[in-house]
Amino acid sequence: MKSFPIQHLFLLGILSAATGSLFAVPPPGHPSTDESLDMLKLPETTHLPYQGQVLEAINSNGYTYIQVQIEMGHKKLWLAAPRVELKKGQFIRFPSGTLIKNFYSRLLQRTFDGVIFVRTIDILPEQA
């Protein structure tokens, strides 16, 4: 999907902090996580067509970055969702989102090849 530079600035403002700590409060006037997701024009959805297994989860400000392995084709990708507690090995479902390529998080001091921002995820019950 097409992304706009101003949205990148808002997201960087939310995800970054001058202190370098892993959890920081955005400066006054910066949008909340929900407001940022609205700026990305992510649809409100209850349809979660994709499923995968959590390989890694990193909490940062209002987001959780989730590396997930998609069951079909064993493809790995990164998601960014509103903050949630996840464990390696859990299965999640998630909707389509907005891909931002070469996303740099100053807070994490890391560049992701691509991050798909999603509005929600659903944690599936543990597999027997």
MOBEL-V837946 format. One record per run of one state. SS is the DSSP state (hx for helix, st for strand, lp for the rest). FROM is the first residue (numbers start at 1). TO is the last residue. If there is no record, write none. Layout:
# MOBEL-V837946
ss={SS SS}
from={FROM FROM}
to={TO TO}
This chain:
# MOBEL-V837946
ss={lp hx lp hx lp st lp st lp st lp st lp st lp st lp st lp}
from={1 5 16 33 40 50 61 63 71 76 83 91 95 98 106 110 118 121 124}
to={4 15 32 39 49 60 62 70 75 82 90 94 97 105 109 117 120 123 128}
